[in-house]
Amino acid sequence: MKTSSQQPTRFHNLDASKEWTTADADEIYQISRWGENYFSVNNKGDLCVNPTQTNNGPVINMMEIVEEMKNKGISFPAVIRFHDILRSQVANLNKTFRSLIEEAKFTGSYYGVYPIKVNQMREVVEEIVDAGAPFNYGLEAGSKPELLAALAMNSNQNSLTVINGYKDLDLLRLALLGNQLGRKVIVVVEKYSELTDLMKLSQEIGVEPMIGLRAKIATKSSGKWASSGGDYAKFGLTITEILQAVKYMKSIGKEHCLKLFHFHIGSQIPDLRTIKDSISEGARIYAKLYKEGAKLEYFDVGGGVGVNYDGTRSNSPSSINYTTRDYVADVVYILKQVCDLEDVPHPNIVSESGRAITAHHSCVITNVFGALEIGAADNFNTDKAIHENILVTNMRDLSTDLNAKNYQDVYNDATKLKEESISAFKFGILSLDERAKLETLYWRICKKITQFASLDEYASDEILALKSQMASQYMCNFSIFQSAPDTWAIGQILPVLPIHKLNEKPTELATLVDITCDSDGKVDTFLSPDGPTNTLPMHKLNGDDYYIGLFMTGAYQDIMGDNHNCFGRLNEVHIFADDDDPTDFYIEEVIMGNKASQVLSTLQYNPETMAQTVKASIDTQVKRGKIRPREGVDLTDFYESCLKSYTYLKK
């Protein structure tokens, strides 16, 4: 579960007198660092997408997408997918492997697979398969439904379909069906019994399988997925079990069916040293197995290539301290070195990168419809009253005496008075009106203190923490649990920023709250130039439309969201670049989000029966004269229209 233990960032440049530029926005929101050249800010202050990562390629203004969506009647919140980014990431990974394989004089080839679990949406898988076709880029499945999808989507007979996870007989039969269709379907054995079951089915059906062996290697990653590796990992065979598997296959004369060696040490691996260690260990196991008579053809390094969510390029859990090229170079050169030392052939390399392929291509855009501000009710009358409690008088005096030199002392005294007032109120000494006066004065003092602290380079951490606590809560029209579940579940930091007004200085520090009836429905950890912080610089709301984006949501977030509070899937817009279009883009497809009736149906409600029940109740009230007939018809229509409507708030 995420925590809010980060120290608040000072953000001195929000209060500085110097002129604000779009370069300041880039620094504050770290766009250049996490954006990987896919995102930039134009002179109008709008966030733009550069889907080809080139200076002379198309540049898509996100606010122009928003305007076109509004013109088409597409409501927010919405998922926006940039399919050109998806295609670019597939090409970049494959080209990097090909380039370094050639550079190293490595004799094997690269056959990457995309793990469907990262984002199973048909449009995403379809685009990846199409973009990967020139590279024989395949798919990885970890369940029966995913394998069903993979067999239908991956018809390239030169690419691989790798099957991980626990398997029943039906799943094994499906794998053999793929082999019967002439596909290269490799069943990775996760537990020893799967091997014997597979070989029995193979004999019954009369088709030889392609088999992979997954090892529990000793190398462990750090971060949230460290348990994927090591002796106590959920999946894989021990070295002893692997040797027994090789011996068994030899005993039945089927050792030639052993095709692939596999290991996986976790998702979002932050440290390149961990990758180096795992490749070294895995390569040595591969070489020894080859010498044992398992003439393996593929070396599968698993997934784990991370993305730079927080922009720090460090080994923090939300970042990575390496580039794609660094990763590929280690895989190729370390594997080559070990194979040459052991005098075994260079295998074909397989990797299962999913997060690195999909994260950047998708974002969530939501509208902000209001703000909650502590002490906002500042117009309460705090004038001195006859016989008022001394606590109120003292708080008023503190408010009058407050200045830039004594604000720390005043804060200490005001905080003590507020605590005393609560006790006094509980004992009936303080009236409700007096408590309201005292709290109004207290929050006025706090607001002035944060203003003084903004200009003080040596403000205490206690006062800076107050500034975070006083931050506004911007109310956003979306559900954390549907659109960004990892921010809630594992404390994942996602880039969050306004997509317009970036040429204007943000003057508010805010956190984000969603529209669920849950206190956890919030985002209060953000990236900044100084590391994670509890508040986000935002612009003052003035009644105009204000849009923010949650970025890098393409991996896992798209598919793991739930229906908390019955908020369903978002409207979805698919964008393709088009240099010949005046806007440099076109909307290729719109997939409408869930209606209330659809979400309710998945929860075993029957919307038709519900409508009939409510109509009957309205008819009863009409007969009793409580509701006029015309009004009854309108109320029935209104209820039914709500069943057919988008689950999120209307503007």
N, C-alpha and C positions, 0 to 999 in steps of 0.2 A: 504494500500500500504506500502511496506517496506521502511524503512529509513536506513540511514547509519550514525546514530548519536553515535555509540559506540566509546569509546576511543580506540585508537590503542594499542594492546598488545606489551609489550617490547620485548618479545622473546629473553631474554639475552642469553639463551643457544645456539641460532643459531650462535652467534658470539664468544662464549666462546672457550677457547683453549682445554678444556677437551675432551676426546675421546667420540665419539657418539656411543650409543648402541641402540638396538631395544627397550629397556625400555624407552629411551628418545622419540622414535617415539610413543610408546603407550601413553606417557604422553601428548605430543604435540597434538596428534589427538584424545586423550581421548577415545581410542578404548575400553579399559576395562570398562569404565563407561557407554557408550551408547550401547556397544555390547552385554551385558547380557550373557557373556560367550560363545556367538556364534562366536565371531571373535577374532583372535590373530595374532601375527607376528612370523614367524619362523626365524631360524638363518640366512637364506639366505636373509632376509629382505622382504619376500613376505607376503602379507596378506592372512590368512588362515581362513577357515570356519569350525567350530566344530558343526555340525548340531544336535548332540545329547546332547550337553553341558556336556559331560563326558570326563574325562582324558584319558580313554582307548578306546574311540570311534574313528570313522573315522575322519581324518583331511584332508580337501580339500584345496589344494593350488590354489588360484585364478589365478595365472599366468599360471598354467597348463591348466586351463579351457580356458584362452585366447589363448594359443598355439594350443589347439585342435580345437577351433573355427576357427583360422586362417587356419589350415590344411584342415578344411572342407569348406573353402571359405565363412564363415559367417562374413559379414562386421560389423564394428562398426560405430555408437554406437549401443549398444544392452542391452536389459533387461535380467538379469540373475535371475532366480527363484530357490530358494532352497526349494524344496517341503518338505524335512525332517524338516526344521525349522517350516514350516506351521503346519505340523502334531504335532511337539513337543509343539507348543504353544497351540493347541487345547487340547492336553492331559494334559498339565500343568494346564490350567484353570480348567478343569473338575476334575482333581485329587485333586486340592487344595480345591475346593468346597466340594467334597466328604469327604476329610480328616477333614475339620473344622466342617462340619455338624455332623460327627460322634463324634468329640471331644467335641462339645457343647451339645451333646444329643438333637439335633434339630430333630424334628419328620418329617419334610417335606423333600423333595428331591430337587435336582437341575436339571433344564431343560433349559440349555442355548440355545440361538439362535444366529446365525451369521447374521448380517445385510448385505444383499447383496450389498447395495449402496456403501459400503467401497471399494469393489473391485468385480465387477460383472463378471470378466473373468471366462469363463466356467471352465477352468483348476483349477482355485483357488477354486471356489465353489465346484467342484467335489471332490477335495482333502480334503476340510474341512468336507464335508458330510461323506466321507469315514472314515476319521480319527475320526470323532465324533460319528460314528455308535455305538460303544460299550458303549457310554455314553448317548445315545438318544439325541444327540446334534442336534438341528434343525436349521431353517432358519427364517429370518425376511425379509419381503418385504415392500417396500414403494411406489410401483407404479404398474400399470397393467402389464407391461412387466416383472417386477421383480417377480410378483406373478405367471405369466406364467412359468417363469424359476423355481421358487420354487416348484410348483406343479409337474413339471417334474423331478426335482432333488431330492426332499425330499420324498421318498416313505416309510420311516420308520414310521409305524403307532403308535409308542410309543413316537416319538419326536413331538415337536410343530412347527407349521408354524404360525408366528405372523404377522399380517398385520397392518402397521401404515400408516399415511398419509391420505390425502383427497381421498374420494372414490366416484365413480359414480356407476350406477346400474350394469354395466357389471362387474366391479371389485367385487361388492358384490355377483353377481351370480357366479363368479369364486370361491370365498371363499366357497360358499355353495356347489359348485361342489366338492371341496376338502373334505367337510364333507360327502358328498354322497359316496366318495371313501374310507371312513373309516379313513381319516386323522384327526388329531387334529389341525384344522385351526381356529385360534382365530382372530376375527375382533375387532380391538381396535377402539372404537368410539372416534373420534377427535372433532366432532361437533354434536349437539343433533339430527339434521335432519337425520344423518346417521343411528341412532338407529331405528327410525320409518320406514325408507326406508328398512332397513334390515329385520325388522319383517314382513313387507308386503310381501317381496319376499319370506321369509321363509314360510309364510302361502300358497302362490301360489305354491311353489315347493314341499312343504310337507316335509321339513327337518329342524330340529332345529339347530340354529347357536350356536357357542361358542363365547361369547362376552367379550371384555375387555373394561374397562373404564379408560381413561387417564386423570389424574388430572393436573391442573395448580397449582403446589405447590409453596409456597411462597419462599422457599429456592432458591437462585440464585448462579450460579457458577461465577468465575472470568475468565478473559482471553477473547479470540476471540469469544466464543460461549455463553456468559453470557445471551444473549437474549432468549435462549432456555427455560429458566425458568421464573417464576414470573407471575404477573397478566397480563402482556401484551405479553405473549408468543404466538407464531403463532398457536400452536397446543394444544389441550386438552380442558377439561371442567372445569368450575369453581365448587366449592363445591356445590353451589346451583343447578347447572345443573346436577351434579352427583346424588344428592338426588332426583331430579325430574326424572332422568332416572330409579333409583331404584323403585320409586313410580309407574312409568309407567309400568315397567316390572311386578310388583306385580298386577297391575290392570288387566293385561291380562293373569295372571297366568303363566308367563314365567320367574319368577325371578331365577329359577334354571339354566337358560341359561347364567347368569352372572358368568363368570369363573375367570376373571383376573383383577387385579388392576395394573395400570401402571403409571409411571412418568419418565421424562427424563429432566435433567438440562443442558445438553450440551456435546459436544465432547471435548476430551483432558482436563479433569478436573485436574488442577494442584495441588490442595490442599486437603489433606485428611479430613480436618475439614469440608469442604463443603459436602463431601460424608457422613460424620457422621450426619450432620444436615439434609440432604435430606432423609436419611434412617429413622431417628427418626420421621420426619414429615410424611413421607409416611407410615410408619408402624402404626402410630396412626390413620391415615385416614382409612387404611385397617381394623384395629380392630373395629373402630366405624361403618364402613359400614357392617361388619360381624354381628354386634349386631343389625343393622337396618334390617336384614333379607337377605342381599346379601351374600350368603354362598360361598364366593370366594375361589378358590382353588390355584390360582397362584398369586405371588407377583413379579411384573416385575420392576426391578430397572433401566431399560433402559441401555443406553450405557454410554460412558464418561471415561472409564478407559484409562488413557493416557499412553504415552511412553516417555522415557527419551531421547528426541532428542538431547539436548545440553550437556548431561552428567553431569549436575550440581546436580541432585537429589534435586531440589528446587521447590518452587511454582511459578517459572517463567512460562510464557505462553508456552515455548517449553520444559518443563520438568514436573516432578511429584515428590512429596516429600513422596512417599509411594511405597511399593512393591505390587505385585499381592496378596500375602498372607495378607498384611495389609488390603487391600481393602476387600477381601473375609471375613476376620475375623470380620470387622465392619458390613458388611451386615448380616452375620449370627447371631452374638451375640446381636447386637442392635435390630434386628427383633425379636429374641427369647425373649429378655427382655421385650419389649413392649407387645408382645402377651401374655406372662405369667402374666404381670401386669393387662392386660385387660381381662384375662381368656378366650382367644379365641384360636382355634387350630393354630398350626404352618403351614403356607402355603408352597406349593412348590415354590422354588425361581427360577426366570427367570432373566437372564441378557443378554444384547445385545452388548457385547463387540466385536468390529470389528477392530479398530485401533490396539489394543494390540495383536490381533491374527495375523494380516497380515503385519504389518509395517516392521518387520525385515527380512521377507523371500525374499524380492525383492530388487535389486539394479540396477543402470544404470552404465555401464562401457563405457567410451568414450576415444578416443585418442586425445592427444594434438598435434596440427599440426603447432604451431608457437607461438610467443610471441610478444606483442607490448610493447615497452619500451620507456618511455619519455626520450628524449635526446639521443636516440640511434645513431643518425647521428652525431657522435662526430668527424668525420674526416674533417669537414668543416674548411677551412683555416681561422684562427683567427689572423694571423699576423698583426702587426701594419701597417696601410696604411698612406700615406701622406694626410694631411688635414682631417683625420678621426674625427668624432664627439666625443666630450669630454665624452659623455655617454659611448661609447664603450671603450675609454681609461680607464675610471674609473672602468668599470666592469673587464677589464683585470688586473688592479692593485689589485682589490679585490681577484681575482683568485690567483695571485702571493703571496699575503700576508696571505692567509688562513692557519690556523694551528689549532691544537687541543684545544688551549686555547681561541682563539678569534672567533670560528666558529659561536657563537650566534650573535655577533655584525656584522660579515661579512654577515650573512644571512639577518639581518635586512636591512643593506645597499644595498645588492644586490636586495632584493625584491623591495625596493623603486626605485632603478635605473630602474628595469624592468618596473615598472608602468609608470615612466616618459618617458621611451622609446616608449611606446605605444602611449602616447599623442604626442610625437615628430613626430612619424611616420605619425599619422593622419593629422598633420599640414604640412607635407612635409619636415620637417627638417631632418629626418633620412631616408637614402636610404634603399632599400630592402636588399642590400648586408650588410649594417651596422646593420640592424635589425637582420639578420641571424647570424652575428658574435656575437652580444650581447646576443641573446638567447642561442647560443651554449655555450658561456662562462658561462651564468647563470646556465644552467643545469649541466655543469661540477662542478660548485661550489656546487650545491645541492647534487650531488652524493658524493662528498668528505665530505660534512657536515653529511650526513646520516652515513657514515663510522665512523666518529669521534663520533657521537652520540651513535652508537652501543656499544662503549666501555665506555660510560659515564653513570654511574648509575643514575646521577642526571640531565639527559637531560630533557629539558622542554617539556611540552605537545605539544607545537607548533612545535618543531623539530620532535617529535615522529609522529605527524600528517603528517609532510612532508614525513617521511619515508613511511607511508601508501600511500600518494599521488604519490610517486615515484615508487610504486610497479608496477611490470610488469603485463600486462594483458595476461593471457594464453588463447589462442584461442582453444576452445574445439568443437569437431564435434558433436554437439547435439543442441536441442532447449529447452530452459527453459520452454517455453509455452507448449510443448508436454510432457516433461519428469519430470519436477519439478515445476508445476504451482503454488504451494503454496508458494514457495520461492519468487515469484514475487507478487502474489495476496495478501497474508496476512503476509508476512515477516517471514514465517516458517523457522527455522534453521534446515538444514539437515546435518548429518555428511558427510564431503567431505575430501578425502585424496587420495594420490597415492597408488596404490595397489602393488607396488614393490619399490625397492631401499630404503626400510625403515631401512636398516642397514647402510645407508649413510646419512651424515648430510645434510639437505636441506639448501641451501645458499641463496635462493631467497624468497622474500615476494611477493605474487601475488594475483590477483583477477582472476575470470574466466569470459570469455565472450563467448557467443554461436555464432552460424552462422546465426542467424536471422538478418534481416535488421531493428533492433529495439534497441534503446539505453537502453531499459529496459531488454534486453536479457543478463543478467549478474548475477553472484553470487558474492556478496561482503560483506556478513555477514557469519562468520564462528564461530564454537565453538573453545574454547581454554581453557587451565587450569585456566585462569583468567576471564573467561566469554566471551561473544560475542566480536568478533574483526573483523576489516575490511579487513584483509589480511590473506592469508594461506601460511605457509611455504612449498615451493616446491623446486625441484631439478633443477639445471641449464640444459636447453635443449642442447643436443649435437648432434642432428640429429638422434639419436636412437628412437625407439618407446617408447612413454611415456604414461601410462594409469592411469587415475584417476577414482574413483568410487564415485557416489552419493548414499548413503545408506539410509535404512529405507524408501524406496519409495513404499512399498507394499500397503500402505493405502492411498486411494484417488488419489495419483499421477498417478498410472497406468491407471486410468479410466477417470480422469478429463482433461487430456491434450487435446489441440486443434491443429488445422492444420495451425497455424500461418505461413505465408510464404510458405504454402503448404508442410511443413515438416510433414510427416505422422507418423504412428506408427512404433516403432523400431522393428528390428529383436529381437526375443525372444528365449532364451535357457533355457530349464528345466533340472535341475540337481538333481540327486538322489545319495545318498551315497551308496557305495558298498565296504565293508571292504575287500572283496576278490579281488578287482581290484587293480593293482599296484598304481593307482592314488587315490584310495579311492572314486571314483565317476564314473558316466557315464552320458552322455547326453541322456536323455530319449526322448526328443522331441525338434524339432526346428520349430518355427513358424516364417515364413519370414515376415518382415515388409512391409509397403505399397510401391508399385511402384508409380512412378509419375502419371501414367495413372489412378490408383485407386483413388488417392487423387483428381485429376482433375475431375473425374467422379462424386465424391460426391459433387462437386461444380457446377454441371450442365454443365460441358464441355463434349464434345464427342471426345475422343482421336482418334477414327478412322477418323472422319471428319477433325480433326486438321491435322492428318498425310496426308490426301488426299489434303488438302488446301496447305500445305507446299510443297508437291510433285508437285502440279500444278505450284506453283511459281518457283520451281527449273526448271521444264520442260520449262517454258517460257524463263528463262535465258539461258537454253541450246540452244533453238531455235534461240535466239538472238546472240548466239556466245559468251556470257559473261562467261559461264561455259562449260567446256568440258563434253561430254556425260558420260565418265567413272567417272569423278569427281561428276557429278550430281547423279549418282547411289549411290556413296559412301556417299554423303551428305544426301540423302534420307534415307539410311540405318542408318546413325548416328542419325538422328532426331528420327526415330522409336525406335532405341535401347535406347535412353534417356527416351522415354516414358515408356519403360519397366524396367527401372533401379530404384534402391533404391534412395530415395529422399535426402539422406545425402551425404556428400562429400566422394569421393574415396580417399584413402591414396595417 
